[in-house]
Amino acid sequence: MTVGFEIVFAVPMECNACVESVAKVLGKLEGIQKFDINLKSNLVTTEGTLPPSTIVRAIQETGRDAIIRGTGRPNSAAVCILESFDPRDIKSPVKGLARIVSVSPTDLFIDLTVNGLAKGRYYPSIRTSGNLSNGALSTGPSYYDLDPIDVEQPSSVSTAINSLGASIVDGDETLCAGQAFLHAKLSINELIGRSIILSKLEDKISSDSLCGVIARSAGAWENDKQVCSCTGKTVWQERTDAIARGVTV
């Protein structure tokens, strides 16, 4: 049985009707054990076994966006942005996001979402190195092989922007999306600085494989920043800027 974990989301809400709308969609999700909605702070907290991306999509169905502000206990979460090093993708290199949360010292789950890829089966793995000087080809041998992910859902501009911040060509019916919630017998500490790659080939890496470095991210309630001290921008302004660059917040 998957162990439950806490997730904190920033959600723009203006009144009790907003709260009721978010509560309605969250109450329908199997896998959420409990949730709390704070109108004053514009924060939604959930506890359960659902992937963060699933909850984000549910909240977005209400017409509101959601930013994940923290996942799991302190020092128990990480993130990896998957990019393409193919010259053809230079304008929109971001193709995926992996959010990692530890539920025990030796168990973690990876919420992997990809978009704007050709339909088919892809093979994710954690690599020994975080060296991206030559894209996926310089990430070293496999450290841990993950279950394959099937990319077969129709892709769209709105889906790509909402879930990843990636720019997808409107109307290109050849592009697809995929999502998987993967388990690994690992700890967060041994992953930081390594990389994740996504290859079209089983047990092989090609120059067009997606890759990204694993970095530590905030646990639940560790990131309450609303305005960046460096830029003076709100988290929502930063999100808009990041989407324009093809990078998720």
Secondary structure, DSSP 8 states (H G I E B T S, - for coil): ----EEEEEE----SHHHHHHHHHHHHT-TTEEEEEEETTTTEEEEEESS-HHHHHHHHHTTT---EEEEESSTT-EEEEEEE---GGGTTS-EEEEEEEEEEETTEEEEEEEEEEEESEEEEEEEES----TTGGGGS-SEEEE---EEE-EE--HHHHHHHT-----TT-TTEEEEEEEEEES--STTTTT-EEEEESSTT---TT-EEEE-EEE--TTS---SB-TTT--BHHHHHHHHHHHT---
